[in-house]
Structures are given as structure tokens and as C-alpha cells.
Amino acid sequence: MTTTQFDAVIVGAGFGGMGAAIALNELGYHNLAILDREDDLGGTWHVNRYPGLTVDVPSTTYSYWFEPNPYWSRLYAPGAELKSYAEHVADKYDLRRYMRFNTVVDGARWDDETQRWLVTLAGGQTLQAQFLVLATGYLCQPKKPDIPGIDTFAGTVLHAQDWDDDYSLRGKRAAIIGTGSTGVQLIPKLAEDVADLTVYQRTPIWVMPKLDLSFGPRTQRIFARFPATQRFVRLSSDMFMDFMTTLAMWKFRQLRPINTIAAKIGALHRFLAIRDKELRRKLTPDYDFGCKRPTLSNVYYRTFTKPNVHLETGGIDRIEPDGIVGRDGTKRVVDTLVLATGFDVWESNLPAIEVIGREGRDLGKWWRENRFQAYEGMTVPLFPNMLTQASPYAWVGMSWFDTVETQMRHMRRLFGELQRRGATTFEVTEDANARFLDEMLRLLDDSVFRLGNCATSRSYWFNGRGESPLFRPTSVRSAVKAQERFPLTDYTMA
């Protein structure tokens, strides 16, 4: 068994992990290891390659503020451009030198004697690090549906998160399970190729009109030559996204009419696309807007009016080798099964690896027994020198980059104070953590999660207890200010 010493080990080579590495470099830490189980960088934008993949947040907002990309082809860029952007960031900031791919992390344990983290890799190697950053993201553990007989299906199974680019869908009889954000993007593309498509919907989703724009070569040249023009577009998209999220979700008690207006826009969008009342009824959510992640599409609803597309909402009884049997006994014979069933956020993702802190505290076990909680969405008592990015109350705004850059601000202030004091360890106090949790719970009392009708949403934003601790229920602006003002005495340093 070999041991290697690092300033920091970062688990995850997506945009979160790269943002953390950039912040650490700025603070003078250059002996880093970025570990990822995949064979390349980019996180979800490397893993996901399914047809129709795009961002569902404006690309101007879904990117680092400090690293604008003038070459987006559209306001909502296709997934391949996000992958290219990730590669550009890694190259510009010289992050590849830290990255180790095809590296599975088994777990991490704080060692009181050495005051360092011991990170164990599959195969037995152990890395030592002063700091540990968990950057695995919320959506890193795909969820396989628990349907009787699914393992007996004799045809081809395609997972949205493990797409087979070599498999042709042309002329196939296909079925897709899942109508979340991924399904909304994938279903219209499947319908273009297959001879017959059956969509199995458990919960309808709020689908809003997509006000997309093309950024042609001329616009890209203007953005590149005059960065202020793109900054203006970004500021507009940032403000709109933050404004709508805050009003429709977090200020539901005070501004319920705004949420109602959003729902009416979704209903009008559905009405204009579908004339069949019964079909429209099946595609209409019976929960409030904002309970479940909404998505954008101008073609999703129209896809269900095609003669080769069938919507099934009665549920699945079982899967047989040659097809799917509904609860009403109806069988659909298919040769291709597409799974767009999302991710397991709560059971195997928070945290994505075993993490043991001081006094033997198991992070996953502690969260499940004592509520999900993390101070400023980043640090946890009894876990010294550890930062967790995809954590309770971390997600701010609708863009993951809002979360990452908010956390980078926290890191700069926290590590700057650590260096100023000449200390080597930090740990958030129990009191500070409890105070922050109480504040988040108080703010949630005004949200659609608490006051809206969310019971039937089946949203991954809720855990098994009916709690909704993923989001920080504030505006992005408020979260940014908090990173500039949190009391440094909320941490003990030694």
C-alpha cells in the first residue's frame, strides 16, 4: 500500500471540482489531486450524451462568471458544447495535471493523529491530504427503476446516463420510462427515429415555453471582441432566473399570484400544443409549479400528437422479455427499452462515498439520523478541513454555477483567515451549524415546498421524510452576500 501526500484531494472532476481547484490555486495550494471514476472530465456533461441533450438554464448563466464563453451557439446550448467548455476551463487553468481518471474512491477518514484526511481508493492505495473536497454533484448515481421483470427483458436497454451511440433506433418499437427533464429532451428525438414509441409517465412535469435564441458567428464575434455585450446578456439572464426562482418558489406565502401566473403560462403552452382534451389532462400536473424541477421545450407536447407516439399513465405491472405489461393488463411489445428514470439523490449520493470524521462520525449516517444539514451548504461539525459541495442547503438558484461560485467565495474567505492565523485546521462550530439550519428552516416556511400542493410531485427535491433540504431558499444575491459576511468566529481554527 502506497501513500501520497497532497494539500487537497478533490473527489469529482466536474464543474464543481474544477471550481474548487481554481479557488485553491488562487489561495496558493498547488499540490492537488482531482479524482474521478469516469474516463474524462466534465461530470454530468461527460456522462450524458443522449439525443437532444441541452442545458435547461440559459448558457450565459450556466457558466462561470469569471470565464465567459462567447462561442455558445444558442442561448440554451447543446450538451456537447458544455463538454467542450469544461475542457477549455481545464486547459486554461491547467487543471489536467491534477486529474486522475478511472479512479474510484472507496471512502475518506479523518486521522486525528496526523490531522489529515486519509482517502482510500479501490485497489488499496491511500492518499493523505490536509483538505478534502467532495465535488461529486447531486446527480451522479443513476437510479434503476424497481419494476418486476426488468432484468428479464431480452431486447436492448438504453440508459440515458449511459447512452450507446452506436445503436440505431431507426424503425424500432421502443418504450421509454421517465418524463422528467431528461425525458422531455429525449422523447421528441426518439419519436423522430423509431417506428413506434410508448411513453410511460408516472408524474407529469411542468413544461414551459423555451424562448431560445441562436448566437450566430457574427454575434459570437461581437461577444468575443466586446465582452461587455455578453456580460449584459448574462446579467439579464441571471436576474431573470434569480427573480423567478425567488418569487415563484421561496416567496410563495407573500407572492402566490406569481406562482399562479407561471402555472397559467404552462397551461397555455400545453393548450396551444394539444387539442385533445383527454391527452392534455394526462399531461397536466396536479401539483403546484415549483414543487418539482420544471423544464423547457417547444416540441415536447406536440410530440404526443404524432400517430407513432403513445402515452401510458396507468402504471407498469411488469416487464416481460418482449414487452411491457401495464396495470390494466395491456401489453406493449417492444424491442428497445429506454430508461430516463433520474438519479438516486438521497440513498446513495449524500454523500456519494463513506466519509468518517472526528469521533468516528459517519457523515451519511449522521445526516439520516439528525436531519440533512451543512453550514452555508459547505461544512459540517466534526469534519475538519472538509468542504462538501453537493450538500444540504447548498444549491442556490437554478444554475449549478451559482452554487459553485458562491462556494468559491466562501473558500477564499475561510482559507484566507486560516492562512492569516497561521493555522492548519478549521471546523465549523455546532452552534453556528445549528443557527444556520434554523434559519434555513425558517425561510422554507414561506416556500412552495411547505405551503404549496406538492404531495403528488414525486420530486427528488424531497427526501424520504418529506423534507426539502437541497436548496438554499434565498436569492443568489443573498447567498453571495452571506459568504462575504459570515462570522469567521463560526469556525474554530488551530
C-alpha positions as CSV (number, residue, x, y, z in Angstrom):
1,M,0.0,0.0,0.0
2,T,1.4,3.4,-1.0
3,T,0.6,6.8,0.5
4,T,0.9,10.1,-1.3
5,Q,0.7,13.5,0.3
6,F,-1.5,16.3,-1.0
7,D,-2.6,19.8,0.0
8,A,-6.1,18.7,-1.0
9,V,-8.0,15.8,-2.6
10,I,-11.0,16.8,-4.6
11,V,-13.5,14.0,-5.4
12,G,-15.1,14.8,-8.8
13,A,-13.8,16.4,-12.0
14,G,-16.9,18.2,-13.0
15,F,-17.5,22.0,-12.8
16,G,-17.7,21.9,-9.0
17,G,-14.4,20.1,-8.6
18,M,-12.7,22.4,-11.2
19,G,-14.1,25.5,-9.5
20,A,-12.7,24.3,-6.1
21,A,-9.3,23.6,-7.7
22,I,-9.2,27.1,-9.2
23,A,-10.0,28.7,-5.9
24,L,-7.4,26.6,-4.1
25,N,-4.8,27.6,-6.7
26,E,-5.6,31.2,-6.1
27,L,-5.0,30.7,-2.4
28,G,-1.6,29.1,-3.1
29,Y,-2.4,25.4,-2.9
30,H,-1.0,23.6,-5.9
31,N,-0.4,20.1,-4.7
32,L,-3.8,18.8,-5.6
33,A,-5.4,15.5,-6.7
34,I,-8.7,15.6,-8.6
35,L,-10.1,12.1,-8.6
36,D,-12.9,10.9,-10.9
37,R,-14.3,7.4,-11.6
38,E,-15.1,8.3,-15.2
39,D,-12.5,8.3,-18.0
40,D,-12.6,12.1,-18.6
41,L,-13.5,15.4,-17.1
42,G,-16.9,17.2,-17.2
43,G,-19.0,15.3,-14.7
44,T,-22.6,15.0,-15.9
45,W,-21.7,16.7,-19.2
46,H,-19.2,13.9,-19.9
47,V,-21.5,11.1,-18.8
48,N,-24.7,12.3,-20.5
49,R,-24.7,12.0,-24.3
50,Y,-28.3,11.1,-25.1
51,P,-30.0,12.7,-28.2
52,G,-31.5,16.1,-27.5
53,L,-29.3,16.9,-24.5
54,T,-29.2,20.6,-23.8
55,V,-29.0,22.9,-20.8
56,D,-32.3,24.0,-19.4
57,V,-30.8,27.2,-17.9
58,P,-29.5,29.9,-20.3
59,S,-25.9,29.1,-21.2
60,T,-24.9,32.7,-20.4
61,T,-25.9,31.9,-16.8
62,Y,-24.9,28.2,-16.9
63,S,-21.2,29.0,-16.9
64,Y,-18.5,30.6,-14.7
65,W,-18.9,34.3,-14.3
66,F,-15.1,34.7,-14.3
67,E,-14.8,32.6,-17.5
68,P,-17.5,33.7,-20.0
69,N,-17.8,31.7,-23.2
70,P,-18.5,33.9,-26.2
71,Y,-19.0,30.9,-28.5
72,W,-22.2,29.4,-27.3
73,S,-24.2,28.5,-30.5
74,R,-27.5,29.1,-28.7
75,L,-29.0,30.6,-25.6
76,Y,-29.7,27.0,-24.5
77,A,-26.5,25.2,-25.7
78,P,-26.4,21.5,-26.6
79,G,-24.6,19.2,-24.2
80,A,-21.6,18.8,-26.4
81,E,-20.8,22.5,-26.0
82,L,-20.8,22.1,-22.2
83,K,-18.3,19.3,-22.5
84,S,-16.1,21.5,-24.7
85,Y,-16.4,24.3,-22.3
86,A,-15.3,22.0,-19.5
87,E,-12.3,21.0,-21.5
88,H,-11.5,24.7,-22.2
89,V,-11.6,25.6,-18.5
90,A,-9.4,22.6,-17.6
91,D,-6.8,23.6,-20.2
92,K,-6.9,27.3,-19.5
93,Y,-6.4,26.9,-15.7
94,D,-4.0,24.0,-16.1
95,L,-6.2,21.6,-14.1
96,R,-5.5,18.4,-16.1
97,R,-2.2,17.9,-14.3
98,Y,-4.2,17.2,-11.1
99,M,-6.7,14.8,-12.6
100,R,-6.8,11.0,-12.2
101,F,-9.5,9.3,-14.2
102,N,-10.9,5.8,-13.8
103,T,-10.2,6.2,-10.1
104,V,-12.9,5.0,-7.7
105,V,-12.8,6.4,-4.2
106,D,-13.9,3.9,-1.6
107,G,-14.0,6.4,1.3
108,A,-12.3,9.0,3.4
109,R,-11.4,9.1,7.1
110,W,-10.1,12.0,9.3
111,D,-7.0,10.9,11.2
112,D,-6.6,12.8,14.5
113,E,-3.0,11.8,15.0
114,T,-1.8,13.3,11.7
115,Q,-4.5,15.9,11.4
116,R,-5.1,14.8,7.8
117,W,-7.6,13.1,5.6
118,L,-6.9,9.5,4.5
119,V,-8.6,8.9,1.2
120,T,-8.8,5.2,0.2
121,L,-9.0,4.2,-3.4
122,A,-10.3,1.0,-4.9
123,G,-7.3,-1.2,-5.2
124,G,-5.9,-0.3,-1.8
125,Q,-3.9,2.9,-2.3
126,T,-4.4,5.6,0.3
127,L,-3.9,9.3,-0.3
128,Q,-3.2,11.8,2.5
129,A,-4.5,15.3,2.3
130,Q,-4.8,18.4,4.5
131,F,-8.1,19.2,2.9
132,L,-10.9,17.1,1.4
133,V,-13.4,18.5,-1.1
134,L,-16.5,16.4,-2.0
135,A,-17.4,17.5,-5.5
136,T,-19.4,14.6,-6.7
137,G,-22.5,16.6,-7.6
138,Y,-26.2,15.8,-6.8
139,L,-26.8,13.8,-9.9
140,C,-24.0,11.2,-10.0
141,Q,-25.8,8.0,-9.0
142,P,-28.3,6.9,-11.7
143,K,-31.5,5.2,-10.4
144,K,-32.7,2.0,-11.9
145,P,-36.5,1.5,-11.7
146,D,-37.7,-1.2,-9.4
147,I,-40.1,-2.9,-11.8
148,P,-40.7,-6.7,-11.7
149,G,-39.1,-8.5,-14.6
150,I,-36.9,-5.6,-15.8
151,D,-33.8,-7.9,-15.7
152,T,-35.6,-10.4,-18.0
153,F,-36.1,-8.0,-20.9
154,A,-34.5,-9.6,-23.9
155,G,-34.2,-6.6,-26.1
156,T,-31.8,-3.6,-26.0
157,V,-31.9,-1.4,-22.8
158,L,-30.5,2.1,-23.2
159,H,-29.8,4.2,-20.1
160,A,-30.0,8.0,-20.6
161,Q,-26.8,8.3,-18.5
162,D,-25.0,5.6,-20.4
163,W,-26.1,6.1,-24.0
164,D,-24.9,3.7,-26.7
165,D,-24.1,6.0,-29.7
166,D,-23.6,3.0,-32.0
167,Y,-27.2,1.7,-31.5
168,S,-29.6,2.7,-34.3
169,L,-33.2,3.4,-33.2
170,R,-34.4,3.7,-36.8
171,G,-37.5,1.7,-37.3
172,K,-37.5,0.2,-33.7
173,R,-40.5,-0.3,-31.5
174,A,-39.4,1.5,-28.3
175,A,-40.7,2.4,-24.9
176,I,-39.3,5.0,-22.6
177,I,-39.8,5.1,-18.8
178,G,-39.5,8.6,-17.3
179,T,-40.8,12.0,-18.1
180,G,-38.5,14.3,-16.1
181,S,-36.1,16.8,-17.5
182,T,-34.2,14.1,-19.4
183,G,-37.3,12.5,-20.8
184,V,-38.6,15.9,-22.0
185,Q,-35.4,16.3,-24.1
186,L,-35.1,12.7,-25.2
187,I,-38.7,11.8,-26.1
188,P,-39.0,14.2,-29.1
189,K,-35.7,12.9,-30.5
190,L,-36.8,9.3,-30.1
191,A,-40.1,10.0,-31.9
192,E,-38.2,11.2,-34.9
193,D,-36.4,7.8,-35.4
194,V,-38.5,5.0,-34.0
195,A,-41.4,3.3,-35.8
196,D,-43.4,3.3,-32.6
197,L,-42.8,4.9,-29.2
198,T,-44.7,4.3,-25.9
199,V,-44.0,6.8,-23.2
200,Y,-44.7,5.5,-19.6
201,Q,-45.4,8.5,-17.4
202,R,-45.7,8.3,-13.7
203,T,-45.8,12.0,-12.9
204,P,-46.4,14.8,-15.5
205,I,-43.9,17.6,-15.4
206,W,-44.4,21.4,-15.8
207,V,-43.1,22.2,-19.3
208,M,-42.7,25.9,-20.1
209,P,-42.1,27.5,-23.5
210,K,-38.5,27.7,-24.5
211,L,-37.5,31.3,-25.6
212,D,-34.4,30.1,-27.3
213,L,-32.0,32.3,-29.4
214,S,-29.4,31.4,-31.9
215,F,-26.0,33.0,-31.5
216,G,-24.5,33.0,-35.0
217,P,-20.9,33.7,-35.9
218,R,-21.5,37.5,-36.0
219,T,-22.9,37.5,-32.5
220,Q,-20.1,35.3,-31.3
221,R,-17.5,37.7,-32.7
222,I,-19.2,40.6,-31.0
223,F,-19.2,38.8,-27.7
224,A,-15.6,37.9,-28.1
225,R,-14.4,41.4,-29.1
226,F,-16.7,43.3,-26.8
227,P,-17.1,41.2,-23.6
228,A,-19.4,43.8,-22.0
229,T,-22.1,42.9,-24.5
230,Q,-22.2,39.3,-23.3
231,R,-21.9,40.5,-19.7
232,F,-25.1,42.4,-20.4
233,V,-26.9,39.4,-21.8
234,R,-25.7,37.3,-18.8
235,L,-26.8,39.9,-16.3
236,S,-30.2,39.8,-17.9
237,S,-30.5,36.0,-17.8
238,D,-29.0,35.9,-14.2
239,M,-31.5,38.5,-12.9
240,F,-34.5,36.8,-14.7
241,M,-33.6,33.3,-13.4
242,D,-33.0,34.5,-9.8
243,F,-36.1,36.7,-9.8
244,M,-38.4,34.0,-11.0
245,T,-37.0,31.3,-8.6
246,T,-37.2,33.6,-5.6
247,L,-40.7,34.8,-6.4
248,A,-42.3,31.5,-7.6
249,M,-40.6,29.2,-5.1
250,W,-39.2,31.0,-2.0
251,K,-41.7,33.8,-1.5
252,F,-44.8,31.6,-2.1
253,R,-46.5,32.9,1.0
254,Q,-46.2,36.5,0.0
255,L,-46.4,36.2,-3.8
256,R,-48.6,33.2,-4.5
257,P,-50.1,35.0,-7.6
258,I,-46.7,34.9,-9.3
259,N,-46.6,31.2,-8.9
260,T,-50.1,31.0,-10.3
261,I,-49.1,33.1,-13.3
262,A,-46.2,30.7,-14.1
263,A,-48.7,27.8,-13.9
264,K,-51.1,29.6,-16.3
265,I,-48.3,30.1,-18.8
266,G,-47.5,26.4,-18.6
267,A,-51.2,25.6,-19.1
268,L,-51.5,27.9,-22.1
269,H,-48.4,26.3,-23.6
270,R,-49.9,22.9,-23.2
271,F,-53.3,24.1,-24.6
272,L,-51.8,25.6,-27.7
273,A,-49.8,22.4,-28.5
274,I,-52.5,19.8,-27.7
275,R,-56.1,20.0,-28.8
276,D,-57.1,16.6,-27.4
277,K,-58.7,17.3,-24.0
278,E,-58.0,13.8,-22.6
279,L,-54.4,13.8,-23.7
280,R,-53.9,17.3,-22.3
281,R,-55.4,16.2,-19.0
282,K,-53.0,13.3,-18.7
283,L,-50.1,15.7,-19.3
284,T,-51.3,18.2,-16.7
285,P,-49.5,18.3,-13.3
286,D,-51.8,18.1,-10.3
287,Y,-49.2,19.8,-8.1
288,D,-48.1,23.4,-7.8
289,F,-45.5,24.9,-10.1
290,G,-42.1,24.8,-8.4
291,C,-42.6,21.6,-6.4
292,K,-40.6,19.6,-9.0
293,R,-38.0,20.9,-11.3
294,P,-39.8,22.4,-14.3
295,T,-38.3,22.2,-17.7
296,L,-38.4,24.0,-21.1
297,S,-39.4,22.7,-24.5
298,N,-41.3,23.8,-27.6
299,V,-41.7,20.3,-29.1
300,Y,-42.4,18.0,-26.1
301,Y,-46.1,18.4,-26.0
302,R,-46.5,18.3,-29.8
303,T,-44.6,15.0,-29.9
304,F,-47.6,13.3,-28.2
305,T,-49.9,14.3,-31.2
306,K,-47.8,12.2,-33.6
307,P,-49.5,8.9,-34.7
308,N,-46.5,6.8,-33.7
309,V,-46.3,8.1,-30.1
310,H,-48.5,6.7,-27.3
311,L,-48.8,7.9,-23.7
312,E,-49.4,5.4,-20.9
313,T,-50.3,6.8,-17.5
314,G,-51.9,3.7,-15.8
315,G,-48.6,2.4,-14.4
316,I,-46.5,-0.7,-15.2
317,D,-47.3,-4.1,-13.7
318,R,-44.2,-6.0,-15.0
319,I,-41.7,-6.2,-17.8
320,E,-41.5,-9.4,-19.9
321,P,-38.8,-10.5,-22.3
322,D,-40.6,-9.0,-25.3
323,G,-42.5,-6.1,-23.8
324,I,-44.2,-4.2,-21.0
325,V,-47.5,-5.1,-19.3
326,G,-49.5,-2.3,-17.8
327,R,-51.6,-2.5,-14.7
328,D,-54.7,-2.7,-16.8
329,G,-53.3,-5.8,-18.5
330,T,-52.4,-4.1,-21.8
331,K,-49.1,-5.3,-23.2
332,R,-46.9,-3.3,-25.5
333,V,-44.4,-5.4,-27.5
334,V,-41.1,-3.5,-27.8
335,D,-37.6,-4.3,-28.8
336,T,-35.9,-1.3,-27.2
337,L,-36.3,0.0,-23.6
338,V,-35.1,3.4,-22.7
339,L,-34.6,4.4,-19.1
340,A,-34.8,8.0,-18.2
341,T,-35.6,7.5,-14.5
342,G,-33.3,10.0,-13.0
343,F,-30.8,9.8,-10.1
344,D,-30.7,8.4,-6.6
345,V,-30.1,11.6,-4.7
346,W,-30.9,10.6,-1.1
347,E,-29.9,6.9,-0.6
348,S,-26.5,6.7,-2.3
349,N,-25.5,10.2,-3.2
350,L,-25.5,12.3,0.0
351,P,-22.6,11.6,0.4
352,A,-21.5,9.6,-2.6
353,I,-18.7,7.9,-0.6
354,E,-18.3,6.9,3.0
355,V,-16.9,9.8,5.0
356,I,-15.8,9.4,8.6
357,G,-14.9,12.5,10.7
358,R,-13.8,13.1,14.2
359,E,-15.0,10.8,16.9
360,G,-15.9,8.3,14.3
361,R,-18.9,10.3,13.0
362,D,-20.2,8.8,9.7
363,L,-21.5,11.6,7.6
364,G,-24.2,9.7,5.8
365,K,-25.5,8.0,8.9
366,W,-25.4,11.3,10.9
367,W,-27.3,13.1,8.2
368,R,-30.0,10.5,8.1
369,E,-30.4,10.3,11.9
370,N,-30.1,14.0,12.6
371,R,-31.5,15.8,9.5
372,F,-29.6,16.8,6.5
373,Q,-27.6,19.9,7.4
374,A,-24.4,21.8,6.4
375,Y,-23.3,25.2,7.4
376,E,-23.6,27.6,4.5
377,G,-24.1,24.4,2.5
378,M,-20.4,23.6,2.8
379,T,-19.1,22.4,6.2
380,V,-20.2,20.1,8.9
381,P,-19.3,19.9,12.6
382,L,-16.8,17.1,13.5
383,F,-15.5,17.1,9.9
384,P,-12.4,19.3,10.0
385,N,-10.9,20.6,6.8
386,M,-13.7,19.2,4.7
387,L,-15.8,21.0,2.2
388,T,-18.9,19.4,0.6
389,Q,-20.3,21.0,-2.5
390,A,-23.4,18.9,-3.3
391,S,-24.8,19.1,0.2
392,P,-27.8,20.2,2.2
393,Y,-28.8,23.8,1.6
394,A,-26.0,24.3,-0.9
395,W,-28.0,24.6,-4.2
396,V,-28.7,28.3,-4.8
397,G,-30.5,29.5,-7.9
398,M,-31.2,27.2,-10.9
399,S,-27.7,27.2,-12.3
400,W,-25.1,24.9,-10.7
401,F,-22.5,27.6,-11.4
402,D,-24.3,29.9,-9.0
403,T,-23.7,27.3,-6.3
404,V,-20.1,26.7,-7.2
405,E,-19.1,30.3,-7.4
406,T,-20.9,31.1,-4.1
407,Q,-18.8,28.3,-2.5
408,M,-15.6,29.6,-4.1
409,R,-16.3,32.9,-2.3
410,H,-16.7,31.0,1.0
411,M,-13.4,29.2,0.4
412,R,-11.5,32.4,-0.3
413,R,-12.6,34.0,2.9
414,L,-12.3,30.8,5.1
415,F,-8.8,29.8,3.8
416,G,-7.6,33.4,3.8
417,E,-8.4,33.6,7.5
418,L,-6.8,30.2,8.1
419,Q,-3.6,31.4,6.5
420,R,-3.7,34.8,8.3
421,R,-3.8,33.0,11.6
422,G,-1.1,30.5,10.6
423,A,-3.5,27.7,11.4
424,T,-3.7,24.3,9.7
425,T,-7.2,23.1,10.5
426,F,-10.7,24.6,10.5
427,E,-14.0,23.2,11.8
428,V,-17.4,24.8,11.9
429,T,-18.9,25.0,15.4
430,E,-22.0,23.1,16.5
431,D,-23.7,26.4,17.4
432,A,-23.0,28.0,14.0
433,N,-24.3,25.0,12.2
434,A,-27.5,24.9,14.3
435,R,-28.1,28.6,13.8
436,F,-27.8,28.2,10.0
437,L,-30.1,25.2,10.0
438,D,-32.7,27.1,12.0
439,E,-32.5,30.0,9.5
440,M,-32.9,27.7,6.5
441,L,-35.9,26.0,8.1
442,R,-37.5,29.4,8.9
443,L,-37.1,30.6,5.3
444,L,-38.5,27.3,4.0
445,D,-41.7,28.1,5.9
446,D,-42.5,30.7,3.2
447,S,-41.8,28.4,0.3
448,V,-43.9,26.4,-2.1
449,F,-42.3,23.3,-0.6
450,R,-44.1,24.0,2.7
451,L,-47.2,25.9,1.6
452,G,-47.9,24.5,-1.9
453,N,-49.5,21.4,-3.0
454,C,-46.5,19.1,-3.6
455,A,-47.8,15.8,-2.3
456,T,-48.1,14.2,-5.7
457,S,-45.0,15.7,-7.3
458,R,-42.6,12.8,-6.6
459,S,-39.8,15.3,-6.7
460,Y,-36.2,14.3,-6.0
461,W,-36.0,17.7,-4.2
462,F,-37.8,16.0,-1.3
463,N,-36.2,13.2,0.8
464,G,-38.0,10.2,2.3
465,R,-39.2,12.2,5.3
466,G,-40.9,14.8,3.1
467,E,-38.1,17.4,3.8
468,S,-36.6,19.6,1.1
469,P,-33.0,20.3,2.2
470,L,-31.3,20.5,-1.1
471,F,-31.9,24.2,-1.9
472,R,-30.8,27.3,0.0
473,P,-34.2,29.1,0.0
474,T,-32.8,32.5,-0.8
475,S,-31.9,34.6,-3.8
476,V,-28.4,34.1,-5.3
477,R,-27.6,37.7,-4.4
478,S,-28.5,37.0,-0.7
479,A,-26.3,33.8,-0.8
480,V,-23.4,35.8,-2.2
481,K,-23.6,38.4,0.4
482,A,-23.7,35.8,3.1
483,Q,-20.3,34.5,2.0
484,E,-18.9,37.9,2.5
485,R,-20.4,38.4,5.9
486,F,-20.5,35.1,7.8
487,P,-18.7,35.4,11.1
488,L,-15.2,33.9,11.0
489,T,-15.8,33.0,14.6
490,D,-18.2,30.4,13.3
491,Y,-15.1,28.3,12.7
492,T,-12.5,27.0,15.2
493,M,-9.0,27.1,13.8
494,A,-5.9,25.5,15.2
